[in-house]
Amino acid sequence: MKRLFVYSIGLSLFTICSVTAYSQGYDTAVAKIIYEGMNQSQAMETLSYLSNVIGPRLIGSAGYNRAVRWAMLKMDSLGMENVHVEGWGPLGQGWELKTYSAELIEPQNFPLDSYPEAWSPSLRGVKTSGIIYLNVDSIQDLGAYAGKLKGKFVLFSEPRKMPARFTPLATRLPDSTLLKLSNAPAPSPIEYHFNPEAIARIRLDSAKLEFCFEEGALAILHASHGEYGNVFVSGASVPIDVDTPFVYWKGPWDATAPAFLPQISVSAEQYNRILALVQAGMDPQLRMELTAEFTPPDSGWNVIGEIPGTDLKDEVVMIGAHLDSWHGGTGATDDGTGVTACLEAVRILKALGLHSRRTIRVALWDGEEEGLLGSRAYVERHFGHREGSWISSSGKPTLKPEAETFSVYFNEDNGAGKFRGIYLQGNEEARPIFRKWLEPFAAMGASTISSSNTGGTDHLSFDMVDLPAFQFIQDWLDYGSITHHSIMDVYERVPEEDLKQGATILAAFAYRAAMMNERFPRKESTHKSE
């Protein structure tokens, strides 16, 4: 306890000294933001309520609707204005897990470390049956299993190889990686393609899914890609026609998707154990109960709130994160930290009584996990669209008049690690601006500016119509190894100091952007106006 007390005093003195030094050479408002954000933070309290009390927030679920109501009340309590939800969609059917249990009962008895994939249909009552390993290398091999799967549980994937790990589960970005990011060349246009091996795998897996359904299997089990008993779980897989363009592939939430069986993600260690029993001829028996509730297709909901500006109030600076999550954990690192950082940034600015020239708008997105659905719909409604596919850089963006009042968007969605800098997303005119804005945060470890693009988050919805939109570089920590889309995506995996630092930088960037004399510079592009 004494050591912790000394550390806390040291951290506070370091923060105060840093703020004092910064105040002498930089903008006083940002110095106040740093002090408020690092010494008066309420971020962990906000995150605890969102993740532990509200819980998982699968798109279209009761949990997501709880989160929407909470977010609106939170924005109101912070003194935000124009707090509202914006519908988009309609999205597909909602899904709520009601009951689930699974245990091996023969030749040994043990509960199964597992979790149903979202949108898995219910089993009718408690089912007890044998287990078949569907071991095929080609579609032609499926014929050997005809008539053998009816009423059985199916082991769908190959056993997981898990050699001894000699690298840490959690890491911070080393100086060598940050140097590579700093020296990265200008990015090529983002294009999404599947290589022939991936296409062959998708084609085979789709055929296996259809075969299991047609043969009357009970449910499909597959090995989670986690280790040490962790279970990674997202949405159920749907048979796909790989000859159809990627953007038209249906998700399991789509009521018009092909029929599919319940799908269960099992810890790799237990999956391997069950498979070993099958291969040893032991005829293991599995007992499972699964009840899920589906809701009709309805609108999705983005949550929006604003801090009105002053003389440039008709222009908008946006910050955002996605409110939805997967259902296995509580969505703390993906993306509860992002939601918390946005709300804490607002708290900091309001606590300091800082008035920005432009309006600062917070957007908490729906449906990010299913393909940036909420942010894409928002951008298309308000700002414009790109000719052709949204994932292609080849078409030209067509902008709406509202885009002329848009300045910049900052997104937070790369786990719980502290900010180490920012990706330019191909916008080199932003480099000198970000270099200046990051100067006061160098002592906190955030100084890297990379020409690289980064993908997979809601900033892409803006970037695809060439509006300035950026994602921060963050320490990876255990995001990939433990928390991302797993049952371990929980509050305890979030370091407090990292969350405070990220929220503070986000507040400073939003404020600086909202105080600029000119609109944030845009990438060179030829735009059309509607």
Secondary structure, 3 states (H helix, E strand, C coil): CHHHHHHHHHHHHHHHHHHHHHHHHCCHHHHHHHHHHHHCCCHHHHHHHHHHHHCCCCCCCHHHHHHHHHHHHHHHHCCCEEEEEEEECCCCCEEEEEEEEEEEEECCCEECCEEECECCCCCCCCEEEEEEECCCCCHHHHHHHCCCCCCCEEECCCCCCCCCCCCCCCECCCHHHHHHHHCCCCCCCCCCCCCHHHHHHHHHHHHHHHHHHHHCCCEEEEECCCCCCCCECCECCCCCCCCCCHHHCCCCCCCCCCCCCCEEEECHHHHHHHHHHHHCCCCCEEEEEEEEEEECCCCEEEEEEEECCCCEEEEEEEEEEECCCCCCCCCHHHHHHHHHHHHHHHHHHHHHCCCCCEEEEEEEECCCCCCCHHHHHHHHHHCEEECCCCCCCCCCEEECHHHHHEEEEEECCCCCCCEEEEECCCCHHHHHHHHHHHHHHHHHCCCEEECCCCCCCCHHHHHCCCCCEEEEEECCECHHHHHCCECCCCHHHCCHHHHHHHHHHHHHHHHHHHCCCCCCCCCCCCCEEC
